[in-house]
Amino acid sequence: MKKVRPVQLLSAALLIGVMLVPLGCSFSASSKSSSESSASSSRSSSPESKETQYRNDVRDFTASYLKSGGRQDEFRRRLGDLAKEHGITNWEDSLVTYEGIGRGLGKAQASRVEVDTYTANLTNGDATKAKAIKDGYEAEKG
Amino acid sequence: MRPRRARSARLAAVLFLAALPAPAGAAAAPVVDYLYADANEGSASGGHVAIRFGDEVFHYEYRAPRMIRLRRDDFDGMRYRYTILDNRNLVLHRIPVSEDTYRRLRDEFARRHLVQEQRLRTHESLSGDRRLLTALEARLAGRPASEPLVLEGVGFFFEEARAPRLEPGPAPAGATALGVLHDRVEGAYGSGFVAEMMRQLAAELLALAPAGGVAERYHDLLVTLLALEVLRDARPLRPGSLMAAAGPPLEDAELEAVDRLLEALEASLTRLVRSERPDRGYPLLLGMARLVALEETRRSGRWTLLDAFAPDAPSIPASELRGRSMLTRALLEEAREDFSAARARIAARSGAGAAFPEREFTELEAAGNRVGEITVAMGGARAMRLPSGLRVPMREAVLAEPPMLPLAVSELDRYLAHARARELAHEAELQDLYGYDLIGRNCVTEIFRTIDAALAPVADVEAARRESITRLGGHVDVGGTLNFIPTVSARAVRETYAVSETIEIPSYRLAGLARLARSEGALRVRARESNTLTSTLYQRNPADSAFLFFTDDTVATRPLLGAINVVAGLGASVVGVFTLAVDRGDLLRAGLRGVLFSLPELAFFNIRKGSLIYAPRR
């Protein structure tokens, strides 16, 4: 039987090692949140599409938050993180935020009392913002 | 049920996003895409998979330490990363589904993403508690903190963060944008409003109990207090806060738009000062910095923007740019187009009485920063920071001496021990939920588990299988199969699900080859672009291994070219030994990796394709 030379053994080991490499997945370049890379991300979407994406994100977040429960302060802080991912830091000045909250309440099938509580806590008596929540809620409930 | 063979429509030509229909249009039946990015060296050397719903792409990534993280990206961003920068081919298997299935799948991925993000933020909050208490302990012991606290937005106005000063500083000379804002705030809420709010917040800060979540509240209070101090004293922006390059001159129509932006931003900040948001300090600081930049824009007649690059933004030396002049010019051209489009959007959104269009303004800042950065770097003055380092301007400042909480040393030690225990317990919980496993829990397995969970919310394997067959045309198993390997999973999807179409998006290099072959002739292009020495499409990326021939576009000669690549890798390794002291082992590592990634080529496999440091998106 022909003797296996060390070089051949080494090559075989390397080959097996390389063949195993393809099992891996992509890894995050850093632990940064997506908000930190949002400014450099694609700008090809239309402004309407970005607005819709933001509104839908607020909707999904609100629905998820309502189901898991939590304090209003916490809700505001997490909403701030989410808005930053969309290039918005002063989210209270955007009516889209309130429409998204309304839609989230609708998606989570919030009760009338819950809707009123969120509206009272988040709008500070601003009728325009309250209407945006109501419109979003009704649109989602269909 | 027998697997259904898909009708495969292979689009070989250059196919860019603009030509690629997004799934789930309003009128068309919804479709879901299963994405497979093929192998290359570097991140995801074994390929990667994702699932696409319209513009949204969900995919699981490995994240240190040994965790699998669900990420959501926009499709164009993912295409840019994988097909352009990573130079990989992307394959989309398109699966038509019902409205209900589409919604179930998308909602489950979105839900899991939100839940995981929430858990990671909770962990960050627990780590923050431990860092704060450690920093306070270090301060009591009179030594610097091992992990200094960092406050975002504060660096626009302070060199170093510190405890707020409740006594007013010297009045600024002349009228300033922040002075005007201060007067407006006091006019709206009463004289002394800012000082009174500062007193209340300072009292709250100094009385904080070190319970769970204390670091977030401490951070919020401190940043808000410093923001109010900036407002009260109308502090000037720190040098270096603005982009180094002067922006383009304002057009006539933009002069009025800038006035309206200033008015809208002032009104917005006035409301923000009295907001109940606990974290209003950072947006207030950023807004005030933008106000100063806009005031300067009006004064100078040229766009003046905040520097939006992260302090650790990746960059390449000016000397490297010289060999990439074509790419750099293309990058500049694209940035200019984006900046022009952003200016038009800002002008359109800044009508009389309109709210400050912050999202559009953030885009204007990002595009303007790209233009300025490339312009300055092309002048040869300094390195060029890459667009991946852009973000909403944050300008952090280090808090060297954190204000003390009302705690004795023994109490501090006790709370610190609790904080450490909470952090460790939560870390163990995260590992349990999201711990990475090469075979059992990776980017592939989690996609199919999420699909199963979406289709059969109660964990029932048989129900999930039945629903999957009914709704997707089949069921992809991950247990006891090789489907955990990205490329195998893509084949399984094509053969199992009711795939209506398979679309291939060629890598940057392959698309470039096809384009050049049409204009210059295939043979000539093939000869020139076959190797790294004469290629015009590829310039060596320091992150790539050492190699000579590309083998991703050839099969018959792959082993021969692979053998030459092995020799090239060995040669680079030998030279690398001699340059060890100069390049700290860079060439040696590139050579050894060159050998490693050439070995599969001997057996007709291709992994390495070369990659790019930067390139235009379009």
Interface residues (C-beta under 8 A of the other chain):
Chain A: S11 L14 L15 G17 V18 M19 V21 P22 L23 G24 C25 S26 F27 S28 A29 S31 S33 S34 S35 E36 S37 S38 A39 S40 S41 S42 R43 S44 S45 P47 S49 K50 E51 Q53 Y54 D60 F61 S64 S68 D73 R76 R77 R78 G80 D81 K84 H86 G87 I88 T89 N90 E92 D93 S94 N124
Chain B: L17 A18 A37 A39 S43 A44 S45 G46 G47 H48 V49 D55 E56 H59 Y60 E61 Y62 R63 A64 I68 R69 R71 R72 D73 D74 D76 G77 Y80 D107 A110 R111 L114 V115 E117 Q118 R121 E216 D220 S268 L269 R271 L272 S275 E276 R277 P278 D279 Y282 P283 L286 G287 A308 A310 D338 A341 A342 R345 A355 F356 E358 R359 E360 T362 E363 E365 A366 A367 P387 S388 G389 L390 R391 V392 L438 I439 N442 C443 V444 F484 I485 P486 T487 V595 L596 F597 L599 P600 L602 A603 F605 I607 R617 R618
